[in-house]
Structures are given as C-alpha cells and as structure tokens.
Amino acid sequence: MRADNNMPRRTEKSQAAFAHAGKVLVGGVNSPVRAFAAVGGTPPVIAKAIGSQITDIDDNTYVDYVCGYGPAILGHASESVVTAINKAVRNGTTYGAPTEVETKLGMTVAAAIESIEQIRFVSSGTEAVMSAVRLARGFTGREKIIKCIGCYHGHSDSFLVAAGSGAATLGSPSSPGVPAGAAAQTLLVEYNDLAGVEAIFKENPGQIAAVLVEPIAGNMGVVLPGPGYLQGLRNLCDEHDTLLIFDEVISGFRVAYGGAQSLYDIRPDLTTLGKIIGGCMPVGAFGGRADIMQRLSPVGDVYQAGTLSGNPAAMSAGLATLAELRTEGFYSRLDDVSGQIAAGMQAAAIEAGIGAKVCFNRVGSMMCCFFTPGPVTDFASASQSNTKAHAAYFHAMLDAGIYLAPSQFEAMLVSSAHTDADVDLTIQAAKTAFAAAAKMM
Ligand SMILES: *Cc1c(COP(=O)(O)O)cnc(C)c1O
C-alpha cells in the first residue's frame, strides 16, 4: 500500500519517463493496452514488483491485480522462482540444443493436463495458438476455423478478425496488414452460441479444421462457459471430424492445476498454454493427442520451429512455479481469497448504490466487474458496459493504491501472494471507486 494514502499519488517521474519512451517506443510501450488508451491518462512506469505489490518510479506502491496479465500466480519475484532462474542462467540461457529441463517441464505439464500426450514449447502464447492452428489445418487437410467473437488468441493474422453483419459471418481483417484471404478462413460466432456453431458447420460441410475457444473467456473481461456449452462443442467437433482446441494460455494452471478442461471435464484435442507455465519468463506451449502432435516436424510434415523455444531460464521458472501450485490446498486458498475480494467489492457496489448496475463474473482467481447489469455471457453483452464509468472506477482505484488492468475487457487476477491486508485495502478502495463510477451511470 502507498506510504501515505492521504497524499495525492505522485506521477511526475512516470509522466516524464513515458513521454521520453514515446520518442523511441511506439506509443511509449511494447504492447498496446499498457498505454492506457481505454481509460485515459498516462501509465505508471514500473520500477519493481515483489509479492502482491508493484512499485512505480515515483515510489507509489500498489496492490497488483494485473499479475503481468496472467503469469504471476505466485505474485512477483517468488523466492523459489527467482532461485531457479538464477541457478539456470549461471549455466547459460540458451543453447539451441536439447536439454533435460525442457523434458522435465513437458512431463510435468503432461502429467497435470490429461489431454496432453505430447507437447512443444514456444516463446509466446501467440506462437502457441498460431502453431496449433497450423497443425490442425495440416492434420485435417482443411483450412477454415471457428473462433468466438471477443476471445483473444494472440495477434497472428488468422485471429485479428472482426465480424461483419449477421450472427455467424465470414471474418474480415480487424487490422490493416491482415490479408483478407487469411481472415476469410476464420468464421466468427458469439461465445456460448452453440446453435451458431452448428449453423457454421452446416454451411461449411467438411471444411472446418478446428473450433478454437477459450474454455473460460479471459480477454473480454471474464465470461464463463454456460452449462453444456463446452460439451456441445466437443460433440459437434466429434460429429464433423473437427479438432477442438482449448486456448488455455490464461486459464491453464490458473483456475485449476489441470486447467479449465479439468474443471469442466472436457477433453480437447489440442491445448495451448503460456503465461503461468513460464513462471513470468517468455513462454508458450501447445500439446494434445499424440497422433496429431506426431504430424509436427521433425517427425511429421507440419513445420514449426523457434530459436529460443524451451530455453532453460523459462523452463526452470516454469518448473519452480508448477511445484508451488502442487502444494496442498493451493487452489482452494486462492479461491477463498478471490471470493473474499469479489464479495467485498460487490458489497461496495451495493453501498455505492450501483449494485444492480454492475455484474461480477468470477471463476477462481479470474474475475471481472462489468459496468452493465448483465448477465454477461458473450461479447455482445460485455460490450453493453459503460466504459466511462469503468474509467472513473479504474482511476479511483489507482489513486487509492490498487493496480488494475486499464480496460473493462481485461480480467482482474489474484495471486497467492495477496494478503488479508491487501484484501481489506482493495475493498476500502472499491467503496470510493464505485462512488466515482456511480456519478457516470
Ligand atoms: C495472453 C493470451 C494469448 C497470447 O499470449 P502472448 O504470450 O501474449 O502472445 C493467447 N491466448 C489467450 C487466451 C491469452 O490470454
């Protein structure tokens, strides 16, 4: 928490550093959401993060609910992870050759996630999904994929697509530079719309390589799969010899040790991972059925490669992280703390008189407060959110020492490092923040 919460937050150094950064880094950042475009203002420039706390260069300390957008499930600079990385880097950080530690992490992930028989490590979630979809296309000999509106699968061409008119449509590029031909192979449907998926299958017989979905959507806020939705996708894929790909880059090892697929008991053909499995180092992975994975080069004919793939620093950090996650009661404790935060914030919203105007979605340590009555079940309903009210709430939270992702459409993530004092401070801050938001609603 900030040294003196009664003093206004200091921002001079961050503002100067951010302006300076913009001279060489586009928009002052290396990933767009960090620039605060959705909420206005300029971001704190970070000096360090330890445990649940993140500190900027003006020496403001905040309780961190961004958690690096997912990886920091143990909080920051966790002792065992730092030790593992230190030990690894003393022996060199990349060799471009096989190591034992990558096999160890592969075995550990495969033991955790039942559907993963074989795996390949890459360096980002984007790479993982891009490669999994190429593999699915190579394996099935088909080109089209089905993707949900509002799900994020990284920034490769096939996934930067927007819906045209109509419920289920041919994708068109959502960014200049994406070839229309690439986007047209991506067919869009709202999340939780099983009938929409069925209709696409009917209209494109024998042409769908894969259905790609976040089993818990974590990139349009947090949106849960409705009852029967994931099972319905599984059934449709089986019926049409289409691969089911779960993008668990954010949900994997966050909602349960076995991922969202263990929580909902659905077995995808391929799974993509990232974030947590690299213990806050750059990482990604895709894995699944051995008969599919065996199509990957050098055994098979589907090409995929990476200079820094499986590098020992990331693999060691991942192993150390997963070891912590296996400690008895890890996920139930994380769920308890997250539940307290959600309940306290909900009470704060009611106290501010907007209890019926906001909607909380939560699965374990992934949660989101939408500034709309809800229910929020897909991107269309998420988009009803009052983003001006969200921005007011966001800035009030920041001023009160709570660091949230600067967008209505990002998850609030809790780590095992969050303390009772953090929870109290968060709920206190929420009272002020919801009062600020109430003025905009
Ligand atoms: C973060 C994320 C990605 C992209 O991962 P990067 O490491 O940022 O490339 C892909 N899919 C999902 C579900 C994610 O949350």
The ligand as an ORCA input file, in Angstrom:
! r2SCAN-3c Opt
* xyz 0 1
  C      -2.414    -13.853    -23.441
  C      -3.158    -14.746    -24.331
  C      -2.666    -15.115    -25.599
  C      -1.420    -14.506    -26.195
  O      -0.279    -14.808    -25.466
  P       1.036    -13.891    -25.702
  O       2.064    -14.536    -24.834
  O       0.639    -12.510    -25.249
  O       1.367    -13.937    -27.127
  C      -3.369    -16.042    -26.334
  N      -4.499    -16.581    -25.868
  C      -5.016    -16.244    -24.663
  C      -6.269    -16.902    -24.195
  C      -4.371    -15.310    -23.866
  O      -4.924    -14.952    -22.699
*
